[in-house]
Amino acid sequence: MTESSARHREKRSEEAIQEPPAGPRSARNDTTSKSVAELAAAGLLEPARAEALRAVEARYSVAVTPEIAALIDPADPADPIARQFLPDLRELETRVEERADPIGDDAFSPAEGLVHRYPDRVLLKLLSVCPVYCRFCFRRETVGLGKGASLSDAALDEALAYVAARPEIFEVILTGGDPLALSARRLRAVAERLAAIPHVAVLRIHTRAPTAAPRLVTAERLEALTASGKAVYMVLHVNHARELSAPAREAVLRIQRAGIATLAQTVLLAGVNDDADVLEQLMRALVTAQIKPYYLHHPDVAPGTGHFRLSLEKGRAIYAELARRLSGIALPSYVLDIPGGFGKVPLQQSHLEGDEKSGWIVRDRAGRRHPYPARERDRS
C-alpha cells in the first residue's frame, strides 16, 4: 500500500463510525433501483458505463435499496459501499477455479430448500430473492430475480418432515435469499411449525436487511420469529462500519428489544475491508452496538468474483494484526468454506509449535516465542 493510499484508508477508517456521507439527491427516495438504467437515473452510475453493464445485469441480478444508495459516496471512485453493490464488468470474467456452487450446497441437499452439511444443524432456504444483491454473493447463480421463487408449501412440508425425523438437528438456520424479505405471515407459519419440533432448540436467521433495508425489520416479523419459542439468533451481514447507519442501528435495537441475540458475519473483500484499520473500526462499531462479531469469511470462489478475492497469505496477515488489536469479544473467527462442500475451517495461525513430548513453544500476539512445559504424564 502506498503512503497516500494508506492515509486515505486511515481517514476513511476514522470516519467509519460517524454518520455516512449523503448519497446523490436523486437516490434518496423510497424506490429500490433494480437495473443499471435505474442506477444511472439515480446518479449512481455514469450513463456510458450503464450501457456496457447491461451484460452483467443480464447474468446477475441488480438491486440497490435507497438506504444503501444513501451510503454511497459518488465522488469516491474507490467507495467501499459502491464496490459491494454496483455491478462491475469484471463480473463477466470467470476464472478456472470458480464454481457455480462454490461451497457444495447441492451435494448436501436431501430435500428442496434444505442443506444438511453439519450433523447438528440445517440450512432452510425459504426464498431466492434479497432486498439487495451483493456483487460477491456465493449463491449468485441461484439467487436473484427470475432465478426461482419462494419454497412451495409441499417443499416446505418435506423439509420440515426431514428435520422432525432427525433428533440430532439442534439448530435450523433460515437463509435464502434473505428471510426478512418474506412476509410476517410466512415467517410465523414456519416458526410455529418449528415450535412443534422439540429437539430443535435454536432458530438462526441470516440477513442483510437490518443494514440494507431496515424498514423490513418490523415488529410483526420479529414477533413471528419469536413465536417459535426457540432461542433466536440473528446474524447480520456487515462488511464496513459505514453500513451501521442511524436507521440500521435503530433496526438492530428493535431486534435486540424483541429478545433476539445479534451476531455479525463479514466477508474479507479486496478494496472494501482488506485492511486492519478498516476491520478494527468495523468490529468495534459492531461491539458498541452489542453485536458479536462471529465470522470473518475468506471470499468464496463464486463465478465473476475474482476481483474481490485476496490471497490466503494476505488474509492471514491482516487477521493476525487484527487479533493483536482486539479483545476476544470483538474478534471474529477467520474461516474458509472449503470449495466442494467440505465445510468451514479456521484460518488463523496456530500459536503452538513443537512436540508435546519435549515441551511446547507458544507464540504471543507480538510473535515472540515462549517455552511451555509438557505435563509429565504426557511424555510417557
C-alpha positions in Angstrom: 0.0 0.0 0.0 1.4 3.4 -0.9 1.7 6.2 1.7 -1.1 8.2 0.1 -3.5 5.3 -0.1 -2.6 4.4 3.5 -3.5 7.9 4.6 -6.8 7.6 2.6 -7.7 4.3 4.3 -6.8 5.8 7.7 -9.0 8.8 7.1 -11.9 6.6 5.9 -11.5 4.4 9.0 -11.6 7.4 11.3 -14.9 8.5 9.6 -16.4 5.0 9.6 -18.1 5.1 13.0 -19.6 8.5 12.2 -22.7 9.3 10.0 -22.1 8.3 6.4 -21.9 10.9 3.6 -25.1 11.7 1.8 -25.6 10.0 -1.5 -26.8 11.7 -4.6 -30.1 13.5 -4.1 -31.9 11.5 -6.8 -31.1 8.3 -5.0 -32.7 9.5 -1.7 -36.2 8.2 -2.3 -38.3 5.1 -1.5 -37.5 3.2 -4.6 -35.0 0.3 -5.0 -33.0 0.5 -8.2 -33.3 -2.8 -9.9 -31.5 -2.3 -13.2 -28.4 -0.5 -14.5 -30.7 2.0 -16.1 -32.3 2.9 -12.8 -28.9 3.1 -11.1 -27.8 5.6 -13.8 -31.0 7.6 -13.4 -30.4 7.7 -9.6 -26.9 9.1 -10.3 -25.1 6.0 -9.1 -23.7 5.0 -12.5 -22.5 7.1 -15.4 -24.9 6.5 -18.3 -22.0 5.5 -20.6 -21.0 2.8 -18.1 -24.6 1.6 -17.6 -24.9 0.7 -21.3 -21.8 -1.6 -21.0 -23.0 -3.1 -17.7 -26.3 -4.5 -19.3 -24.4 -7.7 -20.0 -23.7 -8.0 -16.2 -27.3 -7.3 -15.4 -28.4 -10.0 -17.8 -26.5 -12.6 -15.9 -26.6 -11.5 -12.3 -29.4 -9.6 -10.5 -29.0 -6.0 -9.5 -30.8 -4.2 -6.7 -29.7 -1.3 -4.6 -32.1 0.0 -1.9 -32.4 3.7 -1.1 -30.8 3.1 2.3 -27.7 1.7 0.6 -27.7 4.3 -2.2 -27.6 7.0 0.6 -24.4 5.5 1.9 -22.5 5.6 -1.4 -20.1 8.5 -2.0 -20.3 9.2 -5.7 -17.2 11.4 -5.5 -15.0 8.5 -4.4 -14.1 6.1 -7.3 -12.9 3.6 -4.6 -16.0 3.8 -2.4 -16.3 0.6 -0.4 -20.1 0.6 -0.4 -20.4 1.1 -4.1 -17.9 -1.7 -4.7 -20.1 -4.1 -2.9 -23.4 -3.3 -4.7 -22.8 -1.6 -8.0 -22.2 -4.0 -11.0 -18.7 -4.3 -12.5 -17.7 -5.6 -15.9 -15.2 -7.9 -14.2 -18.1 -10.0 -13.1 -18.2 -11.4 -16.6 -14.7 -12.9 -16.1 -14.9 -16.4 -14.8 -11.7 -17.9 -13.6 -10.7 -21.5 -13.8 -11.0 -22.1 -10.0 -14.5 -20.6 -9.8 -17.6 -22.8 -9.3 -21.4 -22.2 -9.7 -21.9 -24.0 -6.3 -18.7 -22.9 -4.6 -19.4 -24.4 -1.1 -21.1 -27.5 -2.3 -24.7 -26.9 -1.1 -26.1 -29.2 -3.8 -24.2 -32.3 -2.6 -25.8 -31.9 0.9 -29.4 -31.1 -0.1 -31.6 -34.0 0.9 -34.7 -32.0 0.0 -35.5 -28.9 -1.9 -34.5 -25.8 0.0 -32.6 -27.8 2.7 -28.9 -28.2 3.2 -27.6 -30.6 5.9 -23.8 -30.4 5.8 -23.1 -30.5 9.6 -24.8 -33.1 11.8 -26.5 -30.8 14.3 -27.8 -28.1 12.0 -29.5 -27.4 8.7 -30.0 -24.5 6.4 -33.5 -23.8 5.3 -33.6 -21.7 2.1 -37.1 -20.2 2.1 -36.7 -17.9 -0.9 -34.3 -16.9 -3.6 -34.6 -13.1 -3.6 -32.9 -10.3 -1.5 -33.5 -6.6 -1.0 -30.0 -6.0 -2.4 -27.6 -8.2 -4.4 -24.0 -8.3 -3.3 -21.7 -8.5 -6.2 -19.6 -11.2 -4.5 -22.5 -13.4 -3.5 -21.6 -17.1 -3.3 -25.2 -18.0 -4.4 -25.3 -15.6 -7.2 -26.1 -18.3 -9.8 -29.3 -19.3 -8.0 -30.3 -16.2 -6.1 -32.0 -13.2 -7.7 -34.9 -12.1 -9.7 -36.1 -14.7 -12.1 -33.9 -17.4 -10.6 -36.5 -19.2 -8.5 -39.4 -18.4 -6.1 -40.3 -18.9 -2.5 -40.2 -22.5 -1.3 -43.6 -24.1 -2.1 -45.8 -25.5 0.7 -45.1 -29.1 -0.5 -41.3 -28.5 -0.5 -41.6 -26.9 3.0 -43.6 -29.8 4.3 -40.9 -32.2 3.0 -38.0 -30.2 4.5 -39.7 -29.9 7.9 -40.6 -33.6 8.0 -36.9 -34.3 7.4 -35.9 -32.1 10.4 -38.6 -33.6 12.6 -37.3 -37.1 11.8 -33.8 -36.4 12.9 -33.3 -35.7 16.6 -29.6 -34.8 16.1 -30.7 -31.5 14.4 -30.3 -28.9 17.2 -30.4 -25.7 15.1 -32.3 -24.5 12.0 -30.8 -21.6 10.0 -33.2 -19.6 7.8 -31.4 -18.3 4.8 -32.1 -17.7 1.1 -32.2 -15.2 -0.4 -33.0 -13.0 2.6 -35.6 -14.4 5.1 -36.7 -10.9 6.2 -37.9 -10.3 2.6 -40.7 -12.7 3.5 -44.0 -11.6 5.0 -44.6 -11.8 8.7 -47.4 -14.3 8.0 -45.0 -16.6 6.2 -42.3 -16.3 8.8 -44.8 -17.0 11.6 -46.1 -20.1 9.8 -42.5 -21.5 9.6 -41.7 -20.5 13.2 -44.9 -22.1 14.6 -44.1 -25.4 12.8 -40.6 -25.4 14.2 -42.1 -24.9 17.6 -43.7 -28.3 17.3 -40.2 -30.0 16.8 -38.9 -30.4 20.4 -35.3 -31.3 19.5 -34.8 -28.1 17.6 -33.6 -25.6 20.3 -32.2 -22.8 18.2 -33.6 -20.7 15.3 -31.0 -18.6 13.5 -31.7 -16.1 10.8 -29.0 -14.9 8.3 -29.9 -11.5 6.9 -28.6 -8.3 5.4 -31.9 -6.4 5.8 -31.1 -4.5 9.1 -28.4 -2.5 7.2 -29.6 -2.7 3.6 -33.4 -2.4 4.1 -34.0 -1.6 7.8 -37.7 -0.9 7.1 -38.1 -4.7 6.7 -37.3 -5.2 10.4 -40.8 -4.8 11.6 -42.4 -5.7 15.0 -44.6 -8.1 13.1 -41.7 -10.0 11.6 -39.8 -10.1 14.9 -42.9 -11.4 16.8 -43.3 -14.0 14.1 -39.7 -15.3 14.6 -40.0 -15.4 18.4 -43.3 -17.4 18.0 -41.1 -20.4 17.5 -40.4 -20.5 21.3 -36.8 -21.3 20.4 -33.6 -19.4 21.3 -33.5 -16.9 18.4 -30.3 -15.5 16.9 -30.0 -13.1 14.1 -26.7 -13.0 12.2 -26.2 -9.7 10.3 -24.0 -9.4 7.2 -21.9 -6.3 7.6 -18.7 -5.6 5.8 -17.9 -1.9 6.6 -18.7 0.3 9.6 -20.4 2.9 7.4 -23.2 0.3 6.9 -24.2 0.8 10.5 -26.1 4.0 9.7 -28.6 5.5 12.1 -31.6 3.6 10.5 -29.6 0.4 10.7 -28.7 0.9 14.4 -32.4 1.6 15.1 -33.3 -1.7 13.4 -30.7 -3.5 15.4 -32.2 -2.1 18.6 -35.7 -3.3 17.6 -34.2 -6.8 17.1 -32.5 -6.8 20.5 -35.5 -5.4 22.3 -37.5 -8.3 20.9 -35.2 -10.7 22.8 -33.2 -11.8 19.7 -29.5 -12.1 20.1 -27.4 -10.4 17.4 -24.2 -11.5 15.8 -22.4 -10.5 12.6 -20.6 -12.1 9.8 -18.2 -10.2 7.5 -16.6 -11.2 4.1 -13.0 -10.1 3.7 -13.1 -8.3 0.4 -10.3 -6.7 -1.7 -11.0 -3.0 -2.0 -13.7 -3.0 0.7 -12.2 -4.0 4.0 -8.8 -5.8 3.3 -7.1 -3.5 5.8 -6.7 -4.0 9.6 -7.7 -0.4 10.3 -11.0 -0.7 8.5 -11.8 -4.1 10.1 -10.8 -2.8 13.5 -13.3 0.1 13.1 -16.0 -2.3 11.9 -15.5 -4.8 14.8 -15.5 -2.0 17.4 -18.6 -0.5 15.9 -20.4 -3.8 16.0 -19.5 -4.5 19.6 -20.6 -1.0 20.6 -24.0 -1.8 19.1 -24.0 -5.1 21.1 -23.5 -7.2 18.0 -21.0 -10.0 18.5 -18.6 -10.4 15.5 -19.0 -14.1 14.6 -17.2 -15.0 11.3 -14.8 -13.2 9.0 -15.1 -15.2 5.8 -12.4 -15.6 3.2 -14.3 -14.9 -0.1 -15.7 -17.9 -1.9 -14.8 -19.0 -5.4 -18.1 -17.9 -7.0 -18.1 -17.0 -10.7 -17.1 -13.5 -11.6 -15.8 -12.6 -8.1 -12.1 -12.9 -8.6 -11.6 -9.1 -8.3 -12.8 -9.4 -4.7 -10.5 -12.2 -3.6 -7.2 -11.8 -1.9 -4.5 -14.3 -1.1 -4.7 -16.5 2.0 -1.3 -15.1 3.0 -2.6 -11.6 2.9 -5.8 -12.5 4.7 -3.9 -14.3 7.5 -1.5 -11.3 7.9 -4.5 -8.9 8.2 -6.2 -11.2 10.7 -3.0 -11.6 12.8 -2.8 -7.8 13.1 -6.5 -7.6 13.9 -6.0 -10.2 16.7 -3.3 -8.1 18.2 -5.6 -5.1 18.5 -8.9 -6.5 19.6 -10.3 -8.3 22.7 -11.9 -11.7 22.3 -15.4 -10.2 22.4 -14.6 -8.1 19.3 -12.6 -10.7 17.3 -14.4 -12.9 14.8 -13.2 -16.3 13.7 -11.4 -16.1 10.3 -12.7 -19.0 8.2 -12.6 -20.6 4.8 -15.5 -22.6 3.4 -13.5 -25.3 1.5 -14.7 -25.5 -2.1 -16.7 -28.6 -2.9 -18.7 -28.9 0.3 -16.1 -29.9 2.8 -17.1 -27.3 5.4 -15.6 -24.3 7.2 -12.2 -24.4 8.8 -10.4 -21.7 10.8 -7.5 -19.9 9.0 -5.9 -18.1 11.9 -2.4 -19.1 12.7 -1.7 -21.5 15.5 0.2 -20.2 18.4 1.6 -23.6 19.3 4.8 -25.1 18.0 6.9 -28.0 19.0 6.4 -31.6 20.2 4.3 -32.2 23.3 6.8 -34.9 24.5 9.6 -32.4 24.8 7.6 -29.3 25.5 5.7 -26.7 23.6 6.7 -23.3 22.1 3.9 -20.7 22.4 3.9 -17.6 20.3 2.4 -14.5 21.9 0.4 -11.8 19.9 3.6 -10.0 19.0 5.1 -13.1 17.6 7.6 -13.7 20.4 8.2 -17.4 21.3 8.0 -18.7 24.8 8.6 -22.3 26.2 5.7 -24.1 27.9 6.4 -27.5 29.5 4.5 -30.6 28.7 3.0 -32.4 31.6 5.0 -35.4 32.9 2.3 -37.9 32.1 2.1 -36.5 28.5 5.7 -37.6 28.0 5.1 -41.2 28.8 
